[in-house]
Amino acid sequence: MKDKIHPKYEMTKIACACGNVIETRSTVKDIKVEICSACHPFFTGKQKLVDTAG
């Protein structure tokens, strides 16, 4: 592999809108998401009601 052509791979934090923070490694510094495994209905077993009528 060539030297100094690859992006830096470092520790990063993924922050969810529900407040859950996950630490992992990535080339991106900080990642913000709206839904994670702690609040997604598939993983929690709870259904969210979204009202589309205005």
Phi and psi in degrees as a GROMACS rama.xvg file:
@    title "Ramachandran Plot"
@    xaxis  label "Phi"
@    yaxis  label "Psi"
@TYPE xy
-77.5805  146.873  LYS-2
-80.5402  145.615  ASP-3
63.6115  25.8287  LYS-4
-113.005  -10.9094  ILE-5
-95.6589  143.875  HIS-6
-66.7481  154.762  PRO-7
-71.4483  129.868  LYS-8
-103.374  110.011  TYR-9
-136.383  171.333  GLU-10
-66.5977  138.744  MET-11
-140.856  162.548  THR-12
-117.145  133.101  LYS-13
-102.812  117.273  ILE-14
-107.1  125.873  ALA-15
-95.8642  158.149  CYS-16
-65.2672  -23.0128  ALA-17
-79.1773  -9.84876  CYS-18
106.052  -8.29796  GLY-19
-72.6391  135.238  ASN-20
-122.067  128.865  VAL-21
-118.517  131.03  ILE-22
-100.256  133.399  GLU-23
-151.675  -170.318  THR-24
-115.036  141.645  ARG-25
-163.721  169.611  SER-26
-87.4325  -12.9561  THR-27
-90.3194  137.393  VAL-28
-67.219  -65.2618  LYS-29
-127.788  140.059  ASP-30
-123.077  132.839  ILE-31
-117.25  130.412  LYS-32
-127.276  158.891  VAL-33
-89.0675  -32.6067  GLU-34
-134.795  135.515  ILE-35
-129.877  -176.753  CYS-36
-68.6155  -18.3494  SER-37
-79.0381  -21.6294  ALA-38
-125.339  -3.66612  CYS-39
-73.0562  134.294  HIS-40
-56.9913  -31.5633  PRO-41
-63.0155  -40.4767  PHE-42
-85.8661  -30.2718  PHE-43
-87.8664  -24.629  THR-44
82.1713  2.61872  GLY-45
-102.793  141.122  LYS-46
-99.1233  136.613  GLN-47
-101.223  137.469  LYS-48
-96.3624  121.951  LEU-49
-111.991  117.463  VAL-50
-88.2141  116.798  ASP-51
-96.0298  -11.6017  THR-52
-76.9634  138.656  ALA-53
